[in-house]
Amino acid sequence: MKEERLKNWKSKLHEVIYGTHTKAGRLFDLILLGLIVYSVIIVMLESVPNIDKKYHAFLNISEWVVTILFTIEYILRIITINRPKKYIFSFFGVVDFLSTIPKYLSLLLVGSQFITAFRILRLLRIFRILKLVRFVGESNKLIRALSASKTKIFVFVFFVIIISVILGTVMYIVEGPQNGYSSIPHSIYWTVVTLTTVGYGDISPQTPLGQFIATMIMIIGYGIIAVPTGIVSAEYASNISDKKKMDQGRACQNCGADVLLNDAYYCRQCGFKLRDD
């Protein structure tokens, strides 16, 4: 009897922590999202000397409260699943651990700056929440579009690298070390910065020919920025078009997840009933 109650308790807790199709599950995700955002804000405020000096005690207590809550959540995630090792060594399991442990390490390694960086990893936990709710459908479409575009994007990036090397070499010949183009790699760096329209301004052409070439590179840069976006957008639109041609039962109306089988009665992600017949 006691074991049965424990099993039911673990099952209900698992549904709250890992599920999103219940009110309790959605509330848990919203609270978790709020804690993640709040904890990241704390980390950023602690990096501002004036704020940290004035509110150090409050920020420190807040961080401990958040850390303890994350610790409890981490432990509950482990004890409510049948295969704890699968979660512990998964991507999100490692992220959860690395984003929880820094505050405890600070007791032993006082003043270590790298600890703050690990606390920022809490932002990655947001993707777990987005993965579980209705964003999953749209994210799957974007992933398919990126996957379908990878060959075209690779060819395009390879083309940009070749152009950068050629134009960088030309600028080295035209401008030379006397104008700041001290080497071919340095000139290629300038070309990439100009091509991407960043324009740091640490190097600039001085000769009329160099300025003309720089102008052409800037114009080419606008087109280069638009090409990858166009490739992915075209694939994304194509996927949506193909999706509309397929049976509407292929997407769950509740969470947006893809339904692998046309004759499926329930969603594999959230258990929502797809068909009445």
Buried (B, 14 or more C-beta within 10 A) or exposed (E): EEEEEEEEEBEEBBBBBBBBBEEBBBEBBEEBBEBBEBBBEBBEBBEEEEEEEEBEEEBBEBBEBBBEBBBEBBEBBBEBBEEEEEBBEEEBBBBBBBBBBBBEEBEEEEEEEEBBEBBBBBBBBBBBBBEBBBBBBEBBBEEBBBEBBEEBBEEBEEEBEEBBBEBBBBBBEBBBEEBBBBEBEBBBBBBBBBBEEEEEEEBBBBEEEBBEBBEEBEEBBEEBEEBBEEBBEBBBEEBEEEBEEEEEBBBBEBBBBBBEEEEBEEBBBBEBEBEEE
